[in-house]
Amino acid sequence: MGEIYAPGFVAGFVTGFIVAGFVGFIASRIWWHWGRVKAIRRPQTIKSNTDKTSCQVVIDGCKSLLLLVILITFILVGMLLCGSGSVFGWEEVLTFVRSVAQP
């Protein structure tokens, strides 16, 4: 009967407030980006002069996306190899890489 619930209530309230603020911030960022995604279907005013055609602009965008995917792939493979080297030992990882690279 003499239990004190105030510290638990305050801790729960503060934790809930912090979690709600974090979730609200993330949700607002998602909605902002979603608005930008949906903006491609609305007419837009472009105030930039360029010598490129619209097809060249799209091709340059695709090249940039492909370069980004290749770069991320190299980074992830490097992280995987470094992690494997620290767990299994560098000799085994180098042996594996040599066996895969050689025909």
Buried (B, 14 or more C-beta within 10 A) or exposed (E): EEEEEEEEEEEEEEEEEEEEEEEEEEEEEEEEEEEEEEEEEEEEEEEEEEEEEEEEEEEEEEEEEEEEEEEEEEEEEEEEBEEBBEEEEEEEBEEEEEEEEEE
